[in-house]
Amino acid sequence: MKTRMRAQAKLITAQLLSGAGIASGYAVGGLLAEEITGKTSMAGIAQMSVILGAGLIAYPLAVLAGKAGRRTALTLGFGIGALGATVVLLGVAFQLLPLFMLGMMMCGSATASGLQARYAAVDLVDPKSAGRAMSLVVWATTVGSVLGPSFTEPGAHLGAALGMNELAGPYLISMTAFGLATLVASTLTKKIKPGAAEAVTESTSSRAEPATMKLGPALRFAIARPVPLFAMITIIAGQMMMTNVMVMTPVHMDHQEFSLGAIGIVVSVHIAGMYALSPVFGWMADRFGPGTVIAGGVVVFATAITLGVVDAAAEVSSMVLLSTALIFLGIGWSMFLIGGSALLTASVPQHAKVTLQGASDSAMNLGGALMAGMAGTVLQAGGFLWINMMATIVLLIALAFSIRAVPLMRWPGQKEPVHSANATAKTSQVR
């Protein structure tokens, strides 16, 4: 018990540090890209590079976790993020866009590691507490995201004092935060491996677990079964909807001549919505089933989109409407992430779990990068209304995948989850 509590505390600490590092450089990344290229249109390339980097490295880190344990994967992931912040500083110093982009993509490794940390938290707890375990790690991002922006100005002063570009200074803070997260992750116990908690509950006479599935067979396994497929679609769709609307809301507000202070408030309440209530949703997933959390997320996302459409249709945008819409957008993302992750963990056998976890994290980030890349063109063509219509299409696609999955999912009053975590591939449990 003490080992598990220490391990969870370390995961929370690493996630807090990583969140602070990501948020510290978030505000200046676009400004640096604009400065290097001299083009305002390139400002979005910074955040897109981070998301793309997270998507590209999430699956390899998951494979490494399956082979060498979570400690090795998380240490490497956060370490690449720290190195990435260093590369960003070099890219700014030499005014080289390719080097800057490479560094930003490497910083995305810290994001991917933070996402993997939620699954690591599940590995040493009773499967019945999986939702709460992962939600506490997700919640730690709240603290990091709140602290991170407060380091931006001191980081700029530090950079100027060292003779650097002051906009690059916050990445000194990011480099330090990612470095500390790396150190914390390196102290995790070697026992944290996918399925560690489940393994200790099995009889020593039970047959050996099959070898970890490769990506192709694992994806075919999930695609052939409505519940795990829907779980992955939920995670991906939540990220795509959130990224699409979140990235363009500040631009929409700027077009509506809102102040930077007002834009900052809306972004802050959105981040609070993303993480602050995650322990509640983790408890709901354990108590009432992941399906209940996802269903609630559908309602919340629909509310956020509706408010966005109402604001887009008005002659003058409303600070209250946009703030409320962005809060709901963050809450919906949290419910889809935790509900979908809990459902995926509960609905696949152990030998497919780590592969599909990594694949879904890669897909969610790549999907977010795709939406971020398209959003500027869509906003220019059809305004904020079309941005919300894009989110509506993604939500409808997710609902379409739910039609076959819902009858097989866990709901209030159901005694057993849809699939035993220790089972292999019994079609009577997961079809």
C-alpha positions as CSV (number, residue, x, y, z in Angstrom):
1,M,0.0,0.0,0.0
2,K,2.8,2.5,0.9
3,T,4.6,1.6,-2.3
4,R,1.5,2.4,-4.3
5,M,0.9,5.7,-2.5
6,R,4.5,6.8,-3.0
7,A,4.4,5.8,-6.7
8,Q,1.2,7.7,-7.2
9,A,2.6,10.8,-5.4
10,K,5.6,10.7,-7.7
11,L,3.4,10.4,-10.8
12,I,1.4,13.4,-9.6
13,T,4.6,15.4,-8.9
14,A,6.0,14.6,-12.4
15,Q,2.8,15.5,-14.0
16,L,2.6,18.8,-12.1
17,L,6.1,19.7,-13.1
18,S,5.5,18.7,-16.8
19,G,2.3,20.7,-16.9
20,A,4.1,23.8,-15.5
21,G,6.8,23.4,-18.1
22,I,4.4,23.1,-21.0
23,A,2.3,26.1,-19.8
24,S,5.4,28.3,-19.2
25,G,6.3,28.2,-22.9
26,Y,2.8,28.0,-24.3
27,A,2.2,31.8,-24.3
28,V,5.4,32.7,-26.2
29,G,5.7,29.8,-28.6
30,G,3.6,31.5,-31.2
31,L,5.3,34.8,-30.8
32,L,8.7,33.1,-31.3
33,A,7.5,31.4,-34.5
34,E,6.2,34.8,-35.7
35,E,9.5,36.5,-34.9
36,I,11.7,33.9,-36.6
37,T,9.6,33.8,-39.8
38,G,8.3,37.4,-39.8
39,K,4.9,36.1,-40.7
40,T,1.9,36.2,-38.4
41,S,0.4,33.3,-40.3
42,M,3.2,31.1,-38.9
43,A,2.3,31.8,-35.3
44,G,0.2,28.6,-35.0
45,I,3.0,26.4,-36.1
46,A,4.5,26.3,-32.6
47,Q,1.5,24.7,-30.9
48,M,0.8,22.4,-33.9
49,S,4.4,21.2,-33.7
50,V,4.0,20.3,-30.0
51,I,0.8,18.4,-30.6
52,L,2.3,16.6,-33.6
53,G,5.4,15.6,-31.6
54,A,3.2,14.2,-28.9
55,G,1.3,12.2,-31.4
56,L,4.4,10.8,-33.0
57,I,6.1,9.6,-29.8
58,A,3.1,8.4,-27.8
59,Y,3.0,4.9,-29.3
60,P,6.8,4.3,-29.2
61,L,6.7,5.3,-25.5
62,A,3.9,2.9,-24.9
63,V,5.8,0.0,-26.6
64,L,8.8,0.9,-24.4
65,A,6.6,0.8,-21.3
66,G,5.4,-2.7,-22.2
67,K,8.9,-4.0,-22.6
68,A,10.9,-2.1,-20.0
69,G,8.3,-0.7,-17.6
70,R,6.7,2.7,-17.0
71,R,9.7,4.1,-15.2
72,T,11.9,3.8,-18.3
73,A,9.3,5.1,-20.7
74,L,8.3,8.1,-18.5
75,T,11.9,9.0,-17.7
76,L,12.8,8.9,-21.4
77,G,9.7,10.9,-22.4
78,F,10.2,13.7,-20.0
79,G,13.9,13.7,-20.7
80,I,13.3,14.2,-24.5
81,G,11.0,17.1,-23.5
82,A,13.9,18.7,-21.5
83,L,16.2,18.2,-24.4
84,G,13.5,19.7,-26.7
85,A,13.4,22.9,-24.6
86,T,17.1,23.2,-25.1
87,V,16.8,22.8,-28.9
88,V,14.1,25.5,-28.9
89,L,16.6,27.9,-27.2
90,L,19.2,27.0,-29.9
91,G,16.6,27.5,-32.7
92,V,15.8,31.0,-31.4
93,A,19.4,31.9,-30.8
94,F,20.3,31.0,-34.4
95,Q,16.9,32.1,-35.8
96,L,16.5,28.7,-37.5
97,L,12.8,27.7,-38.0
98,P,13.5,24.0,-38.7
99,L,15.6,23.7,-35.5
100,F,12.9,25.6,-33.5
101,M,10.2,23.3,-34.9
102,L,12.2,20.2,-34.0
103,G,12.6,21.5,-30.4
104,M,8.8,22.2,-30.2
105,M,8.1,18.7,-31.4
106,M,10.5,17.2,-28.9
107,C,8.7,19.2,-26.1
108,G,5.6,17.3,-27.2
109,S,7.2,14.2,-25.7
110,A,6.5,15.7,-22.2
111,T,2.8,16.0,-23.2
112,A,2.8,12.3,-24.3
113,S,4.5,11.2,-21.1
114,G,1.9,13.1,-19.1
115,L,-0.8,11.3,-20.9
116,Q,0.9,7.9,-20.3
117,A,1.2,8.8,-16.6
118,R,-2.6,8.4,-16.2
119,Y,-2.3,4.8,-17.3
120,A,0.8,4.2,-15.1
121,A,-1.4,5.3,-12.1
122,V,-3.8,2.5,-12.9
123,D,-1.1,-0.2,-13.0
124,L,-0.7,-0.6,-9.2
125,V,-4.2,-0.2,-8.0
126,D,-7.3,-2.4,-7.9
127,P,-9.0,-2.2,-11.3
128,K,-12.2,-1.1,-9.5
129,S,-10.4,2.2,-8.6
130,A,-8.9,2.7,-12.1
131,G,-10.9,5.8,-12.8
132,R,-10.0,7.6,-9.6
133,A,-6.3,6.7,-9.9
134,M,-5.9,8.1,-13.4
135,S,-8.1,11.2,-12.6
136,L,-5.8,12.3,-9.8
137,V,-2.8,12.3,-12.2
138,V,-4.9,14.3,-14.8
139,W,-6.0,16.7,-12.0
140,A,-2.3,17.4,-11.2
141,T,-2.1,19.1,-14.6
142,T,-4.5,21.8,-13.2
143,V,-1.8,22.9,-10.7
144,G,0.9,22.9,-13.3
145,S,-1.2,24.7,-15.9
146,V,-2.0,27.4,-13.3
147,L,1.5,27.8,-12.1
148,G,3.1,27.7,-15.6
149,P,1.9,31.0,-17.0
150,S,3.0,32.8,-13.9
151,F,6.6,31.7,-14.8
152,T,6.4,33.3,-18.2
153,E,7.3,36.9,-17.1
154,P,10.1,35.8,-14.7
155,G,11.4,33.6,-17.4
156,A,11.5,36.5,-19.8
157,H,13.4,38.6,-17.3
158,L,15.8,35.7,-16.7
159,G,16.4,35.3,-20.4
160,A,17.1,39.1,-20.8
161,A,19.5,39.0,-17.8
162,L,21.5,36.2,-19.5
163,G,21.7,38.1,-22.8
164,M,19.1,35.9,-24.6
165,N,16.0,36.8,-26.5
166,E,13.6,37.5,-23.6
167,L,10.8,35.6,-25.4
168,A,12.9,32.5,-25.2
169,G,13.5,32.9,-21.5
170,P,10.4,31.0,-20.4
171,Y,11.8,27.9,-22.1
172,L,14.6,28.0,-19.5
173,I,11.8,27.4,-17.0
174,S,10.3,24.7,-19.2
175,M,13.8,23.0,-19.5
176,T,14.1,23.0,-15.7
177,A,10.6,21.7,-15.1
178,F,10.9,18.9,-17.6
179,G,14.4,18.0,-16.2
180,L,12.9,17.8,-12.7
181,A,10.0,15.7,-14.0
182,T,12.6,13.4,-15.5
183,L,14.4,13.0,-12.2
184,V,11.1,12.2,-10.3
185,A,10.1,9.7,-12.9
186,S,13.5,8.0,-12.7
187,T,12.8,7.2,-9.0
188,L,9.7,5.2,-9.7
189,T,9.7,1.6,-8.7
190,K,10.5,-0.9,-11.4
191,K,7.3,-2.8,-10.5
192,I,5.1,-0.3,-12.3
193,K,4.4,-2.2,-15.5
194,P,1.2,-2.5,-17.5
195,G,-1.0,-4.9,-15.6
196,A,1.1,-5.1,-12.5
197,A,-1.9,-4.8,-10.2
198,E,-3.8,-7.4,-12.1
199,A,-0.9,-9.8,-12.1
200,V,-0.7,-10.0,-8.3
201,T,-4.4,-11.1,-8.1
202,E,-4.0,-14.0,-10.5
203,S,-3.3,-17.5,-9.3
204,T,0.2,-18.7,-9.7
205,S,-1.1,-21.8,-11.4
206,S,-2.9,-19.8,-14.1
207,R,-1.5,-20.0,-17.6
208,A,1.0,-17.4,-18.8
209,E,-0.4,-14.2,-20.3
210,P,0.0,-14.1,-24.1
211,A,2.7,-11.9,-25.6
212,T,1.9,-8.2,-26.0
213,M,0.1,-7.7,-29.3
214,K,1.7,-5.8,-32.1
215,L,0.1,-2.7,-33.4
216,G,-1.6,-4.3,-36.5
217,P,-3.3,-7.2,-34.6
218,A,-4.2,-4.9,-31.7
219,L,-6.0,-2.5,-34.0
220,R,-7.8,-5.3,-35.8
221,F,-8.8,-6.6,-32.4
222,A,-10.3,-3.2,-31.4
223,I,-11.9,-2.5,-34.7
224,A,-13.7,-5.8,-34.6
225,R,-15.2,-5.1,-31.1
226,P,-17.6,-2.2,-30.6
227,V,-16.7,-1.3,-27.1
228,P,-12.9,-0.8,-27.3
229,L,-13.4,0.8,-30.7
230,F,-15.9,3.3,-29.2
231,A,-13.5,3.9,-26.3
232,M,-10.7,4.9,-28.7
233,I,-13.0,7.0,-30.8
234,T,-14.2,8.8,-27.7
235,I,-10.7,9.8,-26.7
236,I,-9.8,10.9,-30.2
237,A,-13.0,12.8,-30.8
238,G,-12.8,14.7,-27.4
239,Q,-9.3,15.9,-28.3
240,M,-10.3,16.9,-31.8
241,M,-13.4,18.9,-30.7
242,M,-11.5,20.6,-27.9
243,T,-8.5,21.5,-30.0
244,N,-10.5,22.8,-32.9
245,V,-12.6,25.3,-30.8
246,M,-9.9,26.2,-28.2
247,V,-7.3,27.1,-30.7
248,M,-9.6,29.5,-32.7
249,T,-11.5,31.1,-29.8
250,P,-8.7,33.5,-29.0
251,V,-8.4,34.5,-32.6
252,H,-12.2,34.9,-32.8
253,M,-12.1,37.1,-29.7
254,D,-9.3,39.2,-31.2
255,H,-11.4,39.7,-34.3
256,Q,-14.2,40.9,-32.0
257,E,-11.7,43.3,-30.4
258,F,-11.6,41.7,-27.0
259,S,-8.6,42.7,-24.8
260,L,-5.7,40.4,-24.2
261,G,-6.8,40.3,-20.5
262,A,-10.3,39.0,-21.5
263,I,-8.8,36.4,-23.8
264,G,-6.5,35.3,-21.0
265,I,-9.5,34.9,-18.7
266,V,-11.4,32.7,-21.2
267,V,-8.4,30.5,-21.7
268,S,-7.8,30.2,-18.0
269,V,-11.4,29.1,-17.2
270,H,-11.1,26.6,-20.1
271,I,-8.0,25.0,-18.6
272,A,-9.7,24.9,-15.2
273,G,-12.7,23.1,-16.9
274,M,-10.3,20.6,-18.5
275,Y,-8.7,19.4,-15.3
276,A,-10.3,20.7,-12.1
277,L,-13.2,18.2,-12.0
278,S,-11.3,15.1,-13.2
279,P,-11.3,13.4,-9.7
280,V,-15.1,13.6,-9.8
281,F,-15.3,12.0,-13.2
282,G,-12.9,9.3,-12.1
283,W,-15.1,8.5,-9.2
284,M,-18.1,8.5,-11.5
285,A,-16.4,6.1,-13.9
286,D,-15.6,3.7,-11.0
287,R,-19.1,4.0,-9.3
288,F,-21.4,4.2,-12.3
289,G,-19.3,3.0,-15.2
290,P,-17.3,4.8,-17.9
291,G,-20.4,4.9,-20.2
292,T,-22.1,7.2,-17.8
293,V,-19.2,9.6,-17.9
294,I,-19.1,9.5,-21.7
295,A,-22.8,10.1,-21.9
296,G,-22.5,13.1,-19.7
297,G,-19.6,14.3,-21.8
298,V,-21.9,14.2,-24.9
299,V,-24.4,16.5,-23.3
300,V,-21.7,18.9,-22.1
301,F,-20.0,19.0,-25.5
302,A,-23.4,19.6,-27.2
303,T,-24.0,22.5,-24.7
304,A,-20.6,24.0,-25.4
305,I,-21.1,23.9,-29.2
306,T,-24.6,25.3,-28.9
307,L,-23.3,28.3,-26.9
308,G,-20.6,28.8,-29.5
309,V,-23.1,28.8,-32.3
310,V,-25.3,31.3,-30.4
311,D,-22.3,33.6,-29.9
312,A,-21.3,33.3,-33.6
313,A,-24.8,34.2,-34.7
314,A,-24.9,37.3,-32.5
315,E,-23.9,40.7,-33.9
316,V,-21.5,41.2,-30.9
317,S,-19.8,38.4,-29.1
318,S,-20.5,37.9,-25.4
319,M,-17.8,37.4,-22.9
320,V,-20.2,35.5,-20.7
321,L,-21.2,33.2,-23.5
322,L,-17.7,32.5,-24.7
323,S,-16.4,31.9,-21.1
324,T,-19.3,29.5,-20.4
325,A,-18.8,27.7,-23.7
326,L,-15.1,27.2,-23.1
327,I,-15.7,26.0,-19.5
328,F,-18.1,23.4,-20.9
329,L,-15.7,22.5,-23.7
330,G,-13.0,21.8,-21.1
331,I,-15.3,19.7,-18.9
332,G,-16.5,17.7,-22.0
333,W,-12.9,17.0,-22.9
334,S,-12.2,15.8,-19.4
335,M,-15.2,13.5,-19.3
336,F,-14.4,12.0,-22.7
337,L,-10.7,11.5,-21.8
338,I,-11.3,9.8,-18.4
339,G,-14.5,7.9,-19.5
340,G,-12.9,6.8,-22.7
341,S,-9.6,5.8,-21.0
342,A,-11.4,3.9,-18.3
343,L,-13.6,2.1,-20.8
344,L,-10.5,1.2,-23.0
345,T,-8.7,-0.2,-19.9
346,A,-11.7,-2.3,-18.9
347,S,-12.7,-3.6,-22.3
348,V,-9.5,-5.1,-23.7
349,P,-7.4,-8.0,-22.4
350,Q,-4.0,-7.4,-20.8
351,H,-1.9,-8.4,-23.8
352,A,-3.6,-5.8,-26.0
353,K,-3.9,-3.0,-23.4
354,V,-0.6,-1.2,-23.6
355,T,-0.6,-1.2,-27.4
356,L,-4.1,0.2,-27.7
357,Q,-3.4,2.8,-25.0
358,G,-0.4,4.1,-26.9
359,A,-2.2,4.0,-30.3
360,S,-5.2,6.0,-28.9
361,D,-2.9,8.6,-27.4
362,S,-1.0,8.9,-30.7
363,A,-4.3,9.2,-32.6
364,M,-5.8,11.8,-30.3
365,N,-2.7,14.1,-30.6
366,L,-2.5,13.6,-34.4
367,G,-6.2,14.3,-34.7
368,G,-5.8,17.4,-32.6
369,A,-2.9,18.5,-34.8
370,L,-5.0,18.0,-37.9
371,M,-7.8,20.1,-36.5
372,A,-5.4,22.8,-35.4
373,G,-3.9,22.9,-38.9
374,M,-7.4,23.1,-40.5
375,A,-9.0,25.5,-38.1
376,G,-7.4,28.7,-39.3
377,T,-8.6,28.1,-42.9
378,V,-12.1,27.2,-41.7
379,L,-12.3,30.3,-39.5
380,Q,-11.3,32.5,-42.4
381,A,-13.8,30.9,-44.7
382,G,-16.9,30.6,-42.4
383,G,-16.1,32.3,-39.2
384,F,-16.7,31.0,-35.7
385,L,-19.9,29.3,-36.8
386,W,-18.0,26.9,-39.1
387,I,-15.6,26.1,-36.3
388,N,-18.4,24.9,-34.1
389,M,-20.0,23.1,-37.1
390,M,-16.7,21.1,-37.4
391,A,-17.0,20.1,-33.8
392,T,-20.6,19.1,-34.3
393,I,-19.6,16.7,-37.2
394,V,-16.9,15.1,-34.9
395,L,-19.5,14.6,-32.1
396,L,-22.0,13.0,-34.5
397,I,-19.3,10.6,-35.8
398,A,-18.6,9.6,-32.2
399,L,-22.3,9.1,-31.5
400,A,-22.5,6.9,-34.6
401,F,-19.9,4.5,-33.2
402,S,-21.8,4.4,-29.9
403,I,-24.8,2.7,-31.4
404,R,-23.3,-0.8,-31.4
405,A,-21.2,-0.2,-28.2
406,V,-23.9,1.1,-25.8
407,P,-25.8,-2.2,-25.3
408,L,-22.5,-3.9,-24.3
409,M,-21.2,-1.2,-21.9
410,R,-21.3,-0.9,-18.2
411,W,-24.2,1.1,-16.8
412,P,-25.5,1.8,-13.3
413,G,-26.8,-1.4,-11.6
414,Q,-24.7,-3.7,-13.8
415,K,-22.6,-5.9,-11.5
416,E,-19.8,-6.7,-13.8
417,P,-17.8,-4.5,-16.3
418,V,-18.1,-5.2,-20.0
419,H,-14.8,-7.2,-20.0
420,S,-12.6,-8.7,-17.3
421,A,-9.2,-7.0,-17.3
422,N,-7.6,-10.4,-16.8
423,A,-9.4,-12.2,-19.6
424,T,-8.0,-12.7,-23.0
425,A,-10.5,-12.4,-25.8
426,K,-13.8,-14.1,-24.8
427,T,-16.3,-13.0,-27.4
428,S,-19.1,-13.4,-24.9
429,Q,-17.7,-10.5,-22.9
430,V,-16.2,-8.3,-25.6
431,R,-17.6,-8.6,-29.1
